[in-house]
Amino acid sequence: MNSEIRSLHMLRYSGIGIVLIALLWGGGELAAAAIYGGYAEPAVAVAVQSAASDGGPADIVLFVGRFHPLLVHLPIGFLLLAFLFELFGRSERYRDLGGAVSFSLLAGGLSAIGAAGTGYFLSMDGGYGEEALSIHMWLGIAVTLFSFAAFVLRRWYYKNRNLKNVYTALLVAMVLCLMGAGHYGGSLTHGSGYLVQYMPEPLRTVTGLPPRQERGIPKIENLDSARVFKDVIHPILDTRCVSCHNPEKKKGELLLTTYEKLMEGGESGPPLKAGSADSSDLVHRLLLPEAADDHMPPEGKRQLTSDQVDLISWWIDEGAPMDLAISEMQVPEGISEALKKLTGEGRSYLAKTEVAKADTAIINNLQRRGIKISPIARETNFLQVKYPPDEDSVDLQALTPISEQVTWLDLAESKVRDKDLAPLADFTNLTRLNLERTAITDSAMTIVSTLEHLEYLNAYQTEVSDEGIQQLQKSTSLTSLYIWQTNVTAEGVDKLQEKLTELYIDTGWERDAAGAADSTLTKGQRSR
């Protein structure tokens, strides 16, 4: 019995000590903010920054900071449980839950310290809006302080019932700050409008929010009067790039919200060189294989179409003008077709095609096997499929019940072999096929060449050679071909280009060791 009492006292005094340390830390931060204004720079920041030779944060700091998304969920779980245990534990029926409150508060407070520390280190990498970051940080500190204060007071209020109201107020304040910190953390990651983006209109009206603005690329009514940047380029950047390059989440210190900010550039300098798309970092990053570290948008994000990349490249080659109308520019035939699609005239194959909805039971069965299946966009029945790379074999026959709906097929890094591709003959609406880093050879190209609507083919790091790509000469739909690190030669590329003059071919022969320098780009797409 005495040992249990001693343990309780040790736990109580440990909690008091932690609270005092947290109060001193938080108080110091508040004092520094009051003296210097705005976002205070703690001594730890000076220490970790001085560890790096270039004045920025050391690699070990950024490495530790990357654990923030992992640790940040621990205090959320522990502290919400503490609140619920306390709430229900006050009833006679669930009284036993009260015994877990102190542990949950202490565990939540300790994990909150870890989350706050790693979060601060992560913020030193830059690219976040200062106001939202500052609010997120101070709410996180408040959660930490409130959790420890509630932990100590809970031990005391049983002896002093007058403290019960204070303790209850601390719990409520802790949960409110926790919700606020989570909201601002989500805004830093996904953008300020992420939470309410799909809120129903009646609820938006009740909460006083403006009507929802669709972020799709608007239809151009008159090409002759349309402005190239305002009506073509900016909508592409806004729907594909601005989510990571806005005032609240400024990756690489690059803003893409306005023409002026785009031309100003970021920490790597201007992203484009007016008059030369081939020398523009923006274009190089767009054209890198999706799995490459420097590819933009990052893997998993919605990618630009080949037409959109072509339009951006054309605009840069024409000098990247801001105010010119399309009618005042030189518009090659291929670009003219891409522009017509923005008016609804030259719509893509998928935009003009409708298919029935795939059987949900079949999709669920395939997903249980580890195959990822999802719609390519909202309000469409077309599907994208990614086969798991850890499967010993690839059975495309299993996908034939939904072959009509599958339009994007990703077999990258899978165990697919040439003979496994035979069922593709039934995939009549396939427009994108990713075979990068697989064991396929020229024999696979025999099957691929028969795909009537295939627009994009990635054969990066495969055994495909000149003989294989020549089989693609019969294709009437292919617009983009990626054959970096294959057995294809310059002679083979030239021969294919003579037949498919509008085809964009990325060979990657001149990419530098960093993976983002020049690549050998054939003239098909550039000269359109």
Buried (B, 14 or more C-beta within 10 A) or exposed (E): EEEEEEEEEEBBEEBBEBBEEBEEBBEEBEEBBEEEEEBBEEEEBEEBBEEBEEEBBBEEBBEBBEBBBEBBEBBBEBBBBBBBBBBBBEEEEEEEBBEBBBBBBBBBBBBBBBBBBBBBBBBBBEBBBEEBBBBBBBBBBBBBBBBBBBBBBBBBBEEEEEBBEBBBEBBEBBBBBBBBBBBBBBBBBBBBBBEEEEBEEEEBEEEEEEEBEEBEBEEBEEBEEBBBBEBBBBBBBBBBBBBBBBBBBBBBEBBBBEBEBBEBBBEEEBBBBBEBBBEBBBBBBBBBBBBBEEBBBEEEEEBBBBBBBBBBBBBBBBEBBBEBBBEEBEBBEBBEBBBBBBBEEBEBEBEEBEBEEBEEEBBEEBEEEEBEBEBBEEEBBBBBBBBEBEBEEBBBEBBBBBBBBBBBBBBBBBBBBBEBBEBBEBBBBBBBBBBBBBBBBBBBBEBBBEBEBBBBBBBBBBBBBBBBBBBBBEBEEBBBBBBBBBBBBEEBBEBBBEEBBBBBBBBBBEBEEEBBEEBBBBEBBBBB
